[in-house]
Amino acid sequence: HVDLSPVRELVSLQRRCSNNLNQVAIQANTYGAIYPEELAALQRDYAALWGPLSDLLKQLSALIEL
């Protein structure tokens, strides 16, 4: 048995980041309160976070299938 609680926490944090990014996008689209460059930077940061987490989850999935 493998303790996956740290992975669950990472996924939870990733969801929060996704929700935060979505709220910023809604705010920017509705009120124009954020510059397009800032939104693009947030999107790049989110993509940089998601890539490694996605790779980790794929590797864990492969281990579990064994």
KEVEX-842461 format. One record per residue: x, y, z of N, C-alpha, C in turn. Coordinates in steps of 0.05 Angstrom, whole numbers, padded with zeros to 5 digits, always signed. Layout:
N
XYZXYZXYZ;...
This chain:
66
+00017-00024+00000+00000+00000+00000+00018+00025+00000;+00009+00044-00015+00024+00069-00018+00007+00092-00006;+00020+00109+00010+00006+00132+00022+00006+00154+00001;-00017+00160-00010-00020+00180-00031-00030+00207-00020;-00030+00210+00006-00040+00235+00017-00025+00260+00007;+00002+00259+00004+00016+00282-00007+00007+00288-00036;+00002+00268-00051-00008+00272-00079-00036+00284-00078;-00052+00274-00061-00079+00286-00059-00078+00316-00051;-00059+00322-00034-00055+00351-00026-00046+00367-00050;-00028+00356-00066-00018+00370-00090-00042+00375-00109;-00058+00355-00113-00081+00358-00131-00100+00379-00120;-00105+00379-00094-00122+00399-00082-00111+00427-00086;-00085+00430-00082-00073+00456-00086-00075+00465-00116;-00071+00446-00133-00073+00452-00162-00102+00461-00169;-00121+00448-00157-00149+00457-00162-00154+00485-00153;-00143+00491-00129-00145+00519-00119-00132+00539-00138;-00109+00532-00148-00096+00550-00168-00113+00554-00192;-00124+00532-00202-00142+00533-00225-00166+00551-00220;-00178+00548-00197-00201+00564-00190-00194+00594-00187;-00170+00599-00176-00161+00627-00173-00156+00639-00200;-00144+00624-00218-00139+00634-00245-00165+00640-00259;-00184+00623-00256-00210+00627-00269-00224+00652-00258;-00222+00656-00232-00234+00680-00220-00221+00706-00231;-00195+00705-00234-00180+00728-00245-00189+00733-00274;-00192+00712-00289-00200+00714-00317-00229+00726-00319;-00247+00717-00301-00274+00728-00301-00273+00757-00294;-00258+00765-00274-00255+00793-00266-00245+00810-00288;-00224+00800-00302-00212+00815-00324-00231+00818-00347;-00246+00797-00353-00264+00798-00376-00289+00815-00370;-00297+00815-00345-00321+00830-00337-00315+00860-00333;-00293+00865-00318-00288+00893-00310-00263+00905-00323;-00247+00889-00336-00222+00899-00348-00202+00908-00327;-00204+00896-00303-00187+00905-00281-00159+00893-00281;-00152+00878-00302-00126+00866-00303-00116+00869-00332;-00090+00874-00334-00079+00878-00361-00075+00851-00374;-00078+00850-00401-00075+00825-00415-00048+00811-00410;-00027+00827-00407+00000+00816-00401+00000+00801-00374;-00014+00812-00355-00016+00799-00328-00031+00773-00330;-00052+00773-00345-00068+00749-00349-00051+00728-00363;-00036+00736-00384-00019+00717-00398+00002+00706-00380;+00013+00722-00362+00034+00713-00343+00022+00692-00324;-00003+00698-00314-00016+00679-00297-00021+00652-00311;-00029+00654-00336-00033+00629-00352-00008+00613-00356;+00014+00627-00361+00040+00614-00364+00048+00600-00338;+00045+00615-00315+00052+00603-00289+00035+00579-00283;+00009+00580-00290-00008+00557-00285+00001+00533-00302;+00007+00538-00327+00017+00517-00345+00043+00505-00334;+00060+00521-00323+00085+00512-00312+00080+00494-00287;+00060+00500-00272+00053+00484-00249+00040+00458-00257;+00022+00459-00277+00007+00435-00284+00024+00414-00297;+00044+00422-00313+00060+00402-00327+00073+00382-00309;+00089+00391-00289+00102+00371-00271+00082+00355-00255;+00060+00367-00246+00040+00352-00231+00027+00331-00249;+00021+00338-00273+00010+00319-00292+00029+00295-00297;+00054+00301-00300+00074+00280-00304+00075+00261-00280;+00075+00273-00256+00075+00257-00231+00051+00239-00229;+00028+00250-00236+00004+00233-00234+00005+00210-00254;+00015+00215-00278+00018+00194-00298+00037+00172-00288;+00059+00180-00276+00078+00161-00266+00066+00144-00243;+00051+00157-00225+00038+00143-00204+00017+00124-00215;+00003+00132-00235-00017+00115-00247-00004+00090-00259;+00018+00094-00272+00033+00071-00284+00042+00052-00262;+00051+00062-00239+00060+00045-00217+00036+00029-00205;+00014+00042-00203-00010+00029-00191-00020+00007-00209;-00017+00010-00235-00026-00010-00254-00009-00035-00253;+00016-00033-00243+00034-00056-00242+00024-00076-00223;
